[in-house]
Amino acid sequence: MKQNFFVQLLQQESKTLFKLKHSERLWHIPVLAMLATGLPLLTGWYFNNLPAGLLACLSGLVILYLPSNIPTPQRMITMLVCSFGFMLAFAVGITFSFNFLTSAIAFGIFVTAAHWVALYFSVKPPSSFFFIMVASMSSNMPFDLQSIPTRLGYVVMGTMFACTLALIYSVIVGKKYNTQTSIRLLRPVPVKDQLDYLIRAIIMGSFMCISLLIGHLLKLNNPYWIPISCAAIMQGISVYHVWQRALQRIAGTFIGLGVCWILISISNNSLYLCLCIMILQFIIEMFISRNYAIAVIFITALTVLLAEAGSPLMNTPNTLIQARFLDIVIGSLIGGIGGWFLHHEYLRKQTRDSIRNTRLHLIQRRRNRSMH
């Protein structure tokens, strides 16, 4: 009986795997994302400093947090706050990269804080994902204390360019889609929800720490994709959605690595890779709200190119693709387990009740002491 149910579920998911959904997302956002990531990258290529261009390109992804349908001042406040988050994510990742154990712990603590903030302020998708991605990639960069300020400066310039682009867009085009009423960025949150957010954030941070630690313990080459894949799976809104995403991610990744292998095999010329990254970014933003599996195909190719452009592995496509596929499969499996914990209502309720009872007990003890 269970076997038949599993077969039917697999058949149903395979039918909808690459089905496109309707999306009300404006076409402006893919163009903005392409410009915010592509222009810094082309600038780095032009000045023969591709690593700097790649860092600015990575931080340009902050443009994806540009809200729609709110007044321009609030848009820019959101962009500035998210830009600071990108800078902090990069700084935490690269500062603690001198030791894999310290790096994993610092990464887990940062993810816990970032995910809690995203939940508290009800940040819409991609929520905390790109903050995790930036921290994960920077934590796997070679540690060099003297170069940290310079590399952080490139990240700052990338976010500044994205904010400038967002401001120009908001003033010229985006104002047509603005609402006239302001939206409260700070809102009262019940204690029960605050505890739930904290528990979710701790679970997310713990699994991010574990996933990065596993990558280092397995001595995988540059295992940044394990926590990124894990985070992408755990972003699902339910247990079913988590495992659906895991299936979509593995299927999309398999095809995406094939696309990446073809792109790398054609040429590893710097300008060619820059143009590929720009086109991939545009395609991703066109498909991300319509079909996750199709978007993952291009996300896989984009992220591999972003992280590996200029590295010796680009000369051996077969080795590179095998390494990245292993990372993604491991990360997806860890993410599936983490998603089960994250969306287990009974487990979260028991933990929340334990925390509340402990808090009330401590308050009662404090009152008793003050009375005596």
PAGU-602911 format. One record per residue (C-alpha): residue in three letters; z, y, x. Coordinates in steps of 0.5 Angstrom, whole numbers, padded with zeros to 4 digits, always signed. Layout:
<atoms>
ALAZYX/...
</atoms>
This chain:
<atoms>
MET+0000+0000+0000/LYS+0002+0005+0005/GLN-0004+0003+0010/ASN-0009+0004+0004/PHE-0005+0011+0003/PHE-0006+0013+0010/VAL-0014+0011+0010/GLN-0015+0015+0004/LEU-0011+0021+0007/LEU-0015+0020+0013/GLN-0022+0020+0009/GLN-0020+0026+0005/GLU-0018+0030+0011/SER-0024+0028+0015/LYS-0028+0031+0009/THR-0025+0038+0009/LEU-0025+0038+0017/PHE-0030+0043+0018/LYS-0031+0045+0011/LEU-0031+0053+0011/LYS-0026+0057+0006/HIS-0027+0064+0003/SER-0024+0069+0007/GLU-0023+0077+0005/ARG-0022+0079+0013/LEU-0027+0085+0015/TRP-0032+0083+0020/HIS-0030+0089+0024/ILE-0024+0085+0027/PRO-0028+0080+0030/VAL-0032+0086+0033/LEU-0026+0090+0035/ALA-0023+0083+0038/MET-0030+0082+0042/LEU-0029+0090+0045/ALA-0022+0090+0047/THR-0023+0083+0051/GLY-0030+0084+0053/LEU-0030+0091+0056/PRO-0024+0090+0061/LEU-0027+0084+0063/LEU-0034+0087+0064/THR-0030+0093+0068/GLY-0027+0088+0072/TRP-0033+0084+0074/TYR-0037+0091+0075/PHE-0031+0093+0081/ASN-0031+0086+0084/ASN-0024+0085+0081/LEU-0025+0079+0076/PRO-0018+0077+0076/ALA-0016+0084+0074/GLY-0021+0084+0069/LEU-0018+0077+0066/LEU-0011+0080+0066/ALA-0013+0086+0062/CYS-0018+0082+0058/LEU-0012+0077+0056/SER-0007+0083+0054/GLY-0013+0086+0050/LEU-0012+0080+0045/VAL-0006+0085+0042/ILE-0012+0088+0038/LEU-0011+0082+0033/TYR-0004+0085+0031/LEU-0008+0091+0028/PRO-0005+0091+0021/SER-0010+0093+0015/ASN-0008+0097+0009/ILE-0003+0101+0011/PRO-0003+0108+0014/THR-0005+0110+0021/PRO+0001+0112+0024/GLN+0005+0105+0022/ARG-0001+0102+0025/MET+0000+0105+0031/ILE+0007+0104+0031/THR+0006+0096+0030/MET+0000+0096+0036/LEU+0005+0100+0041/VAL+0011+0095+0039/CYS+0006+0089+0040/SER+0004+0092+0046/PHE+0011+0092+0049/GLY+0012+0085+0047/PHE+0005+0083+0051/MET+0008+0086+0057/LEU+0015+0083+0056/ALA+0012+0076+0055/PHE+0008+0077+0061/ALA+0013+0080+0065/VAL+0018+0074+0063/GLY+0013+0069+0065/ILE+0011+0071+0072/THR+0018+0073+0074/PHE+0021+0066+0073/SER+0015+0062+0075/PHE+0018+0061+0082/ASN+0022+0055+0080/PHE+0019+0050+0074/LEU+0026+0049+0071/THR+0028+0056+0071/SER+0021+0058+0068/ALA+0022+0053+0062/ILE+0029+0055+0061/ALA+0027+0063+0061/PHE+0020+0061+0057/GLY+0024+0058+0052/ILE+0029+0063+0051/PHE+0023+0068+0050/VAL+0020+0064+0045/THR+0026+0064+0041/ALA+0027+0071+0041/ALA+0020+0073+0040/HIS+0019+0068+0034/TRP+0026+0070+0031/VAL+0023+0078+0031/ALA+0016+0075+0028/LEU+0020+0072+0022/TYR+0025+0077+0021/PHE+0019+0083+0020/SER+0015+0078+0017/VAL+0009+0078+0022/LYS+0003+0076+0019/PRO-0001+0070+0023/PRO-0002+0070+0029/SER+0005+0071+0028/SER+0008+0070+0035/PHE+0003+0065+0037/PHE-0001+0070+0042/PHE+0006+0072+0045/ILE+0007+0065+0047/MET+0000+0064+0050/VAL+0001+0070+0054/ALA+0008+0068+0057/SER+0006+0061+0058/MET+0000+0063+0062/SER+0003+0067+0066/SER+0009+0062+0067/ASN+0004+0058+0071/MET+0001+0063+0075/PRO+0003+0063+0083/PHE+0009+0067+0084/ASP+0008+0073+0089/LEU+0014+0078+0088/GLN+0010+0083+0091/SER+0004+0083+0087/ILE+0008+0082+0080/PRO+0008+0090+0079/THR+0000+0090+0080/ARG-0001+0084+0075/LEU+0003+0087+0070/GLY+0000+0094+0071/TYR-0007+0091+0069/VAL-0004+0088+0063/VAL-0001+0095+0061/MET-0008+0098+0062/GLY-0011+0092+0057/THR-0006+0094+0052/MET-0007+0101+0053/PHE-0015+0100+0052/ALA-0013+0096+0046/CYS-0009+0101+0043/THR-0014+0107+0044/LEU-0019+0102+0041/ALA-0015+0101+0035/LEU-0013+0109+0034/ILE-0021+0110+0034/TYR-0022+0105+0029/SER-0017+0107+0025/VAL-0019+0114+0025/ILE-0026+0113+0024/VAL-0027+0107+0020/GLY-0020+0104+0018/LYS-0018+0110+0014/LYS-0022+0107+0008/TYR-0018+0101+0007/ASN-0011+0105+0008/THR-0006+0105+0002/GLN-0003+0112+0001/THR+0004+0109+0000/SER+0008+0108+0007/ILE+0011+0101+0008/ARG+0018+0099+0010/LEU+0018+0096+0017/LEU+0025+0095+0016/ARG+0028+0091+0010/PRO+0035+0088+0008/VAL+0035+0081+0010/PRO+0040+0076+0007/VAL+0045+0073+0011/LYS+0042+0066+0009/ASP+0035+0068+0011/GLN+0038+0071+0018/LEU+0041+0064+0019/ASP+0035+0060+0017/TYR+0030+0065+0022/LEU+0035+0064+0027/ILE+0035+0056+0027/ARG+0027+0056+0026/ALA+0027+0060+0032/ILE+0032+0056+0036/ILE+0027+0050+0034/MET+0021+0053+0036/GLY+0024+0056+0043/SER+0027+0049+0045/PHE+0020+0045+0044/MET+0017+0050+0048/CYS+0022+0049+0053/ILE+0021+0042+0053/SER+0013+0042+0053/LEU+0013+0046+0059/LEU+0018+0042+0062/ILE+0014+0036+0061/GLY+0008+0039+0064/HIS+0011+0040+0070/LEU+0015+0033+0070/LEU+0008+0030+0069/LYS+0006+0034+0075/LEU+0000+0036+0071/ASN-0005+0042+0074/ASN-0003+0048+0071/PRO+0000+0045+0064/TYR-0001+0052+0060/TRP-0004+0049+0055/ILE+0001+0044+0053/PRO+0006+0049+0050/ILE+0000+0053+0047/SER-0002+0047+0043/CYS+0005+0045+0041/ALA+0006+0053+0039/ALA-0001+0052+0035/ILE+0001+0046+0031/MET+0008+0048+0030/GLN+0005+0055+0026/GLY+0004+0050+0020/ILE+0007+0052+0014/SER+0009+0045+0012/VAL+0010+0038+0015/TYR+0003+0036+0012/HIS+0000+0043+0014/VAL+0003+0041+0021/TRP+0000+0034+0022/GLN-0007+0037+0019/ARG-0007+0042+0024/ALA-0005+0037+0029/LEU-0011+0033+0027/GLN-0016+0039+0027/ARG-0014+0041+0034/ILE-0015+0034+0037/ALA-0022+0034+0033/GLY-0024+0041+0035/THR-0021+0041+0042/PHE-0025+0034+0043/ILE-0032+0038+0041/GLY-0029+0045+0044/LEU-0028+0041+0051/GLY-0035+0039+0051/VAL-0038+0046+0049/CYS-0034+0048+0055/TRP-0037+0043+0060/ILE-0044+0045+0057/LEU-0042+0052+0059/ILE-0039+0051+0066/SER-0045+0046+0067/ILE-0050+0051+0066/SER-0047+0056+0071/ASN-0041+0059+0074/ASN-0044+0066+0075/SER-0038+0071+0074/LEU-0043+0076+0069/TYR-0045+0070+0065/LEU-0038+0067+0064/CYS-0036+0074+0062/LEU-0041+0074+0057/CYS-0039+0067+0054/ILE-0032+0070+0053/MET-0034+0076+0049/ILE-0039+0072+0045/LEU-0033+0066+0044/GLN-0028+0071+0042/PHE-0033+0074+0037/ILE-0034+0067+0034/ILE-0027+0065+0034/GLU-0025+0071+0030/MET-0031+0070+0025/PHE-0028+0063+0024/ILE-0021+0063+0025/SER-0019+0065+0017/ARG-0025+0060+0014/ASN-0024+0054+0018/TYR-0018+0052+0023/ALA-0022+0046+0026/ILE-0028+0050+0028/ALA-0024+0056+0031/VAL-0021+0051+0035/ILE-0027+0049+0038/PHE-0029+0056+0041/ILE-0021+0057+0042/THR-0021+0051+0047/ALA-0027+0054+0051/LEU-0025+0061+0051/THR-0018+0059+0054/VAL-0020+0055+0059/LEU-0025+0060+0061/LEU-0020+0065+0061/ALA-0015+0061+0065/GLU-0020+0058+0070/ALA-0025+0063+0071/GLY-0026+0064+0079/SER-0021+0058+0080/PRO-0024+0052+0085/LEU-0024+0047+0079/MET-0030+0051+0076/ASN-0034+0047+0081/THR-0032+0041+0078/PRO-0033+0041+0071/ASN-0031+0034+0069/THR-0024+0034+0073/LEU-0023+0041+0069/ILE-0025+0038+0062/GLN-0021+0031+0063/ALA-0014+0035+0065/ARG-0015+0040+0059/PHE-0016+0035+0054/LEU-0010+0031+0057/ASP-0006+0037+0056/ILE-0008+0039+0049/VAL-0007+0032+0047/ILE+0000+0032+0049/GLY+0002+0039+0047/SER-0001+0037+0040/LEU+0004+0031+0039/ILE+0010+0035+0041/GLY+0008+0040+0036/GLY+0007+0035+0031/ILE+0015+0032+0032/GLY+0017+0040+0033/GLY+0014+0041+0026/TRP+0017+0036+0023/PHE+0024+0039+0025/LEU+0022+0046+0024/HIS+0020+0044+0016/HIS+0026+0039+0015/GLU+0029+0043+0009/TYR+0035+0038+0009/LEU+0036+0039+0017/ARG+0036+0046+0017/LYS+0041+0047+0011/GLN+0046+0042+0014/THR+0045+0046+0021/ARG+0046+0053+0017/ASP+0052+0051+0013/SER+0055+0049+0019/ILE+0054+0055+0022/ARG+0056+0059+0016/ASN+0063+0055+0016/THR+0064+0056+0023/ARG+0063+0063+0022/LEU+0068+0063+0016/HIS+0073+0059+0020/LEU+0073+0064+0026/ILE+0074+0070+0021/GLN+0080+0067+0018/ARG+0083+0065+0024/ARG+0082+0072+0027/ARG+0085+0075+0020/ASN+0091+0070+0021/ARG+0092+0073+0028/SER+0092+0080+0026/MET+0097+0079+0020/HIS+0102+0075+0025/
</atoms>
